[in-house]
Amino acid sequence: MLELGAIGMRTETELILKSRWVLPEKLAAAGFEFRYPTLEDAIRESFDRSQVAEAESVA
């Protein structure tokens, strides 16, 4: 199951199991601009890409 989740999240299975505490406010204060500023934006992009990849592989 972890392998499927890792594929969907585009990460390694090891990273799914480990906890990471990230503070986006510190990055934003340093001038970093997130490509997808909200979780919803990131999830939508992730699933949109996988649907496009599936359609291209079928064609």
N, C-alpha and C positions, 0 to 999 in steps of 0.2 A: 504493500500500500504506500509506503513512503516514497518508493521510486516514482509512482504515478503523481503523487503530490509534488515531488521535486521537479518533475517534467513540467507540470502546470505552472509552477512558480519560477521555473528557470533557475534552479539553484541546486546545490548538492544536498543529498539526504542528511549528511552530517550537520549541516546548518539548520535544518528543520528541527532537529532535536536539541540544539544548544540555544540557550537564551541569550539575547543581545539587548542591551539597554541603549537606545539611541535617542538623542535629543535633537530633533530637527531645528529647534530654535537657535541652537549654537551655530549650526551650519548657516542658517539664514542670516543671522547677525554678522557672520563673517563674509557675507556676500554671495553665498552659494544659492543658485536658483534651481529648484527641483523641476525636472521635466514633467512630473505628474504630482502636483502639490497636495492632492488629496488621495486617500486610499481608494475611493471610488474611481477616480481618474485612472489610477494605476491598474486596478482590476479590470476595468473596461478595456484598456489598451491591451492588457495581457490576453484576454479572451478574444478580442477582435483579431489579434495577430494569429492566434492559433486557428481561428476559423478561416482566415485568409490562406494560411499555410496548408490546411486540409484541402481547400478548394483548388489550390494550385497543384497539389500532388495528385489529385483525381483527374485533372485536365490533361 
